[in-house]
Amino acid sequence: DDDAPKDMNSLTLTTRASEIEQLDTIEEIWRAVADAVEALGIVFLNYLTVDRDFSSPFLLTNIPEIYAVQSEERDPFLSNCCSSYAITRTGADYLRDYPYLPPEAQAFIKAADQTGFRTGLGIPMRLKGSDRFGGFNLGTGFDRERLEAKIVPRQEELRLFCLITHRRIEEL
């Protein structure tokens, strides 16, 4: 099957998370994260946290061009996905599910679509109201049906992987 994840039989995300805990730089961690999730078809990565008032963004991304549309602090992930720990389906293929999004948020999501980020999962690590909040937005070029078949069944494994990664990034 051409859609089968590469290397996932021999190396699980949990194993990769354990390896990430041993890395000493954020750059090493970010490379390891990209390598681990690429095996699933996740090729667009954003890790974003901000202070309680949306200031002082800390961003790791492999698609910085999407922030040409608006600043990190105005990423719709922060204002719309971090009110609970629920994993949110993200990307242009899900825009019709979120008609309440303001025009700026829709423009941001459409700009991300132009890079190939079509669908993804927003995985909060800390919620709005804490001193810092944010998390991961992991994207694919998949249509929503393929995301739901290939990635969504592994979302809890991805949440654990992201949580361990988030903790290690914060330690450094």
Stockholm file with secondary structure:
# STOCKHOLM 1.0

chainA/1-172         DDDAPKDMNSLTLTTRASEIEQLDTIEEIWRAVADAVEALGIVFLNYLTVDRDFSSPFLLTNIPEIYAVQSEERDPFLSNCCSSYAITRTGADYLRDYPYLPPEAQAFIKAADQTGFRTGLGIPMRLKGSDRFGGFNLGTGFDRERLEAKIVPRQEELRLFCLITHRRIEEL
#=GR chainA/1-172 SS CTTSCSSTTTSCHHHHHHHHTTCCSHHHHHHHHHHHHHTTTCCEEEEEEEETTSCSCEEEESCGGGGGTSCGGGCHHHHHHSSSSCCEEESGGGGGGCTTSCHHHHHHHHHHHHTTCCEEEEEEEECTTSSEEEEEEEEESCCHHHHHHHTGGGHHHHHHHHHHHHHHHHHC
#=GC SS_cons         CTTSCSSTTTSCHHHHHHHHTTCCSHHHHHHHHHHHHHTTTCCEEEEEEEETTSCSCEEEESCGGGGGTSCGGGCHHHHHHSSSSCCEEESGGGGGGCTTSCHHHHHHHHHHHHTTCCEEEEEEEECTTSSEEEEEEEEESCCHHHHHHHTGGGHHHHHHHHHHHHHHHHHC
//
